[in-house]
Amino acid sequence: EDQVTQSPEALRLQEGESSSLNCSYTVSGLRGLFWYRQDPGKGPEFLFTLYSAGEEKEKERLKATLTKKESFLHITAPKPEDSATYLCAVQAGGYNKLIFGAGTRLAVHP
Amino acid sequence: KAGVTQTPRYLIKTRGQQVTLSCSPISGHRSVSWYQQTPGQGLQFLFEYFSETQRNKGNFPGRFSGRQFSNSRSEMNVSTLELGDSALYLCASRQESSYNEQFFGPGTRLTVL
């Protein structure tokens, strides 16, 4: 069964304290791995798509990487506005549905 | 380019009633998917529509249904509402191409009393 697990569930950082979020997955025929950011009461905001092991993408303070079993979202020198829930999702097989992890709640304190 | 829009943003219903939610995709996007988000189960796939046809369906009871119109706008319907149907219902649209990104709307918050 396709499965996505995110860790940690919650993470508290001081402003400027870099860290990484983990997304491990078990799927048949990965077609893409996606990172989203979700603020309270809002829909998920698209961040990155990764398609193959070894791929990396960057956007401002965020960098996403992908291996054959997991993905990392690295946050460099975070700011309070980076506080949100970060969701990882995979698309597998011949379907367009996304299978989501439970998310990591990130809080960045000044 | 305008994003995905969903109406209404908030709904309060009572058990046994039915509800219809609406989604307008990003212009040019022909695929629309619906997801349910709850604190206990997270984000779960409901169904996907493309060219007015349901292409995929998640593991939800038949009380959950949807449709898509020729302009790609989509509606989902939940009949005989139960307390457990209280959730944020999210719509996502996707452009049929080599890119798989799905873009989400703000959601409809449904509360069943």
Interface residues (C-beta under 8 A of the other chain):
Chain A: R31 G32 F34 Y36 G41 K42 G43 P44 E45 F46 T49 L87 A89 Q91 Y95 N96 K97 L98 I99 F100 G101 A102 G103
Chain B: V4 S31 S33 Y35 G42 L43 Q44 F45 E48 R55 N56 G58 L90 A92 R94 Y99 N100 E101 Q102 F103 F104 G105 P106 G107 R109
